[in-house]
Each structure stands twice: as C-alpha cells, then as structure tokens.
Amino acid sequence: MRIIALFSIAILSASMLAASPFKVDGVIIHYDTKTDEEADGVEFGHEEELLKLLKKHPEIESIVLNSSGGMVSPAADMSALIIDANLDTHVEFECSSACMTMFLGGRNRTLALGGKLGFHKSYWEADSIKDYYESEKEDEEWGDPFEFASWLYEDTQAEMFIEFEYLLERGVSPRFAIETLKAGADGMWYPRRKELTEAGVLTE
C-alpha cells in the first residue's frame, strides 16, 4: 500500500510539474499558457512560481511570453517582478489582454515577425458580479444592490486610472493608451508593428 501511495504521489508531482507554464532555458524564462487547450491562461499562483524561479536563477535576463490573457491581479504582480528583476520581454506568437501587462514590464520589449500583441478593455461578467455582491455584501455593509453599484462605479474609475497610469509609466504614448482603453471587451485589438513602435509599446 505504501508503495502504491508513493507511486501516486510521484505521478501527481509529475503532473503538476508538466502543468507549469514556466520553463527555464539558460538566461531565458518561457511563460506559455497556450500549450494545453484546457489551460485557463494567467492564473493565481503563477506570480509565486515566477518569484521562486527568479530567486533560484538570478542569471535570468528575459522572459518570453505566449498567452491570450487571464487574471488581471497575478499578471500585475508578475509585471512588478519583471520590472524589479530588470528583465527584457519578448513575444514569438501572441500576448494579449492581461499578458500585455506583463509584456509592458520589460526593459526592452520585442516582437517576432508574425507575432501579435492584443488589447481590450477589462470586463466583469454579470454572474461573477452577482456572486461577488452576495459573498461580500455583509462585510462591505452594502445595504442593497444600489449601494454596491455606487461602490462598483467608483472602483471601476480607480481601476481605469491605475491601468492608464501604468501604461504611461512604461513609456506608452497617452494617445495610444486611450485607444487601448476604448478597445471592446468582446473583441481584441491587434495594432500593427508600426503603431506599436511609434507608441512606445515596442522598444526595438
């Protein structure tokens, strides 16, 4: 029985390792959330894994991204790590939505021929908003959905300001930053290389 248990743990560990979106190759970290069709993209926990890798491999100089997006919060945390570690960022295939937050953290930001960078404004699905209201209304002391709506209105404005401020901090032109916030949540805007270079999104 003990052998079976150890074997099961080994399989589970191998499975967890295979599921990691990170791969270290010399002085480069590859972050790929598109290797598995069932992958959810940028997720909580990825920021902790990146921190561990950067501490274990201080020689890392750049991170190659391939992701269509995911959770905003861990992406923001990983962008802070990329900035702190002074890494370059590079995209071979695609980096969209929340992935762009990570990409813009790069000191030097480059895009391979045929690669795509995608932007759209953030969104919050109705069912998720409802669940959040139901779970937090007592702690937040929202008397009714209208009080929650008032809080949500203020919070949305604050989030947009933070996003806009980050784009400017990373050297993106104000005009382009505004365009990224206008891009529809139900679609994706893939600017041409010339636009990305002129706007300061690409550094080379």
C-alpha positions in Angstrom: 0.0 0.0 0.0 2.9 2.4 0.9 4.5 1.7 -2.5 1.2 2.5 -4.3 0.8 5.7 -2.3 4.4 6.8 -3.1 3.8 6.0 -6.8 0.6 8.0 -6.8 2.4 11.0 -5.2 5.1 10.7 -7.9 2.5 10.7 -10.7 0.8 13.7 -9.1 4.0 15.6 -8.7 5.0 14.9 -12.3 1.6 16.0 -13.5 1.9 19.3 -11.5 5.3 19.9 -12.9 4.1 19.2 -16.5 1.3 21.7 -16.0 3.6 24.5 -15.2 3.6 27.3 -17.7 7.2 28.2 -17.0 10.4 26.7 -18.5 13.9 27.9 -17.8 16.3 27.8 -20.8 19.7 29.3 -19.9 19.1 33.0 -19.2 15.6 33.0 -20.5 12.3 32.0 -18.9 9.5 30.9 -21.2 6.0 31.6 -19.9 3.4 29.7 -22.1 -0.2 29.3 -21.1 -1.3 28.1 -24.5 0.4 24.7 -24.5 -2.8 23.0 -23.3 -6.2 23.6 -24.9 -7.8 23.4 -21.4 -5.4 25.9 -19.8 -7.0 28.9 -18.2 -4.3 31.4 -19.0 -2.8 33.6 -16.4 -3.8 32.3 -13.0 -3.2 32.9 -9.3 -0.1 31.1 -8.2 1.8 31.9 -11.3 3.3 35.0 -9.7 4.6 32.9 -6.8 6.2 30.4 -9.2 7.8 33.2 -11.1 9.3 34.7 -7.9 10.7 31.3 -6.9 12.3 30.9 -10.3 13.8 34.4 -10.3 15.3 33.8 -6.9 16.7 30.4 -7.9 18.0 31.7 -11.2 19.4 35.2 -10.7 21.1 34.9 -14.1 17.8 35.3 -15.9 17.8 38.2 -18.4 14.5 37.9 -20.2 11.1 36.3 -20.3 9.3 35.1 -23.5 5.5 35.3 -23.3 2.8 33.3 -25.0 -0.6 33.8 -23.5 -4.1 35.1 -24.6 -4.7 36.6 -21.1 -6.3 35.6 -17.9 -6.5 37.0 -14.4 -5.5 40.7 -14.0 -4.2 40.6 -10.5 -1.5 37.9 -10.9 -0.5 39.4 -14.2 0.1 42.8 -12.4 2.1 41.0 -9.7 4.3 39.3 -12.4 4.8 42.6 -14.2 6.1 44.1 -10.9 8.6 41.1 -10.7 9.7 41.6 -14.3 10.3 45.3 -13.6 12.1 44.6 -10.3 14.3 42.0 -12.0 15.0 44.3 -14.9 14.1 41.7 -17.5 13.5 42.1 -21.2 10.2 40.8 -22.6 9.7 39.1 -26.0 6.8 37.6 -27.8 7.1 35.0 -30.5 3.4 34.2 -31.1 0.8 36.1 -29.0 0.5 38.2 -25.9 -3.0 39.6 -25.3 -5.2 41.0 -22.6 -3.7 40.5 -19.1 -0.5 39.2 -20.8 0.2 42.7 -22.1 0.5 43.9 -18.5 3.4 41.5 -18.2 4.9 42.4 -21.5 5.0 46.1 -20.7 7.0 45.4 -17.6 10.0 44.6 -19.8 13.1 46.9 -20.0 13.4 46.0 -23.7 10.2 44.8 -25.4 10.4 43.0 -28.7 8.0 41.1 -31.1 8.9 38.4 -33.5 7.9 38.5 -37.1 4.2 37.4 -37.3 3.7 37.8 -33.5 0.6 39.6 -32.2 0.0 41.9 -29.2 -3.7 42.2 -28.3 -5.5 44.8 -26.3 -9.0 45.2 -25.0 -10.6 46.9 -22.0 -11.3 44.8 -18.9 -14.7 43.4 -18.1 -16.6 41.6 -15.3 -19.2 39.1 -16.2 -22.7 39.6 -14.7 -22.8 36.2 -12.9 -19.5 36.9 -11.3 -20.6 40.4 -10.2 -23.7 38.9 -8.6 -21.6 36.2 -6.8 -19.2 38.9 -5.5 -22.1 41.0 -4.3 -23.7 38.1 -2.5 -20.4 37.0 -0.8 -19.2 40.4 0.2 -22.3 42.5 1.0 -22.2 41.8 4.7 -18.5 42.6 5.2 -18.7 45.7 3.0 -22.1 46.7 4.6 -23.8 47.2 1.3 -27.5 47.7 2.2 -28.8 46.9 -1.3 -27.6 46.5 -4.9 -27.7 50.2 -5.4 -25.1 50.8 -2.7 -23.0 48.1 -4.3 -23.4 49.8 -7.7 -22.2 53.0 -6.3 -19.1 51.3 -4.9 -18.6 49.5 -8.3 -18.7 52.8 -10.2 -16.0 54.3 -8.0 -13.9 51.1 -8.1 -14.1 50.9 -11.9 -12.9 54.5 -12.3 -10.0 53.8 -9.9 -9.0 50.7 -11.8 -9.0 52.5 -15.1 -6.8 55.3 -13.7 -4.3 52.7 -12.4 -4.2 51.0 -15.8 -3.7 54.3 -17.6 -1.1 55.4 -15.2 0.8 52.1 -15.7 0.8 52.5 -19.5 2.3 56.0 -19.2 4.9 54.8 -16.6 6.0 52.2 -19.1 6.6 54.8 -21.8 3.4 54.2 -23.8 2.1 57.4 -25.5 -1.1 58.9 -24.0 -3.0 58.7 -27.3 -2.3 55.0 -27.7 -3.1 54.3 -24.0 -6.5 55.9 -24.6 -7.1 53.6 -27.6 -6.3 50.5 -25.5 -9.0 51.5 -23.0 -11.5 52.0 -25.8 -11.0 48.6 -27.4 -14.1 46.5 -27.0 -14.2 43.9 -24.2 -15.9 41.4 -26.6 -13.1 41.6 -29.1 -9.4 42.2 -29.4 -7.4 45.0 -31.0 -4.1 43.9 -32.6 -2.2 47.0 -33.7 0.3 46.9 -36.5 4.1 46.9 -35.7 4.4 50.5 -36.8 1.7 51.6 -34.4 3.3 49.6 -31.5 6.8 51.1 -32.2 5.6 54.7 -32.6 3.5 54.4 -29.4 6.4 53.1 -27.3 5.0 49.6 -26.7 7.9 48.1 -28.6 11.3 49.4 -27.8 13.0 47.9 -30.9 
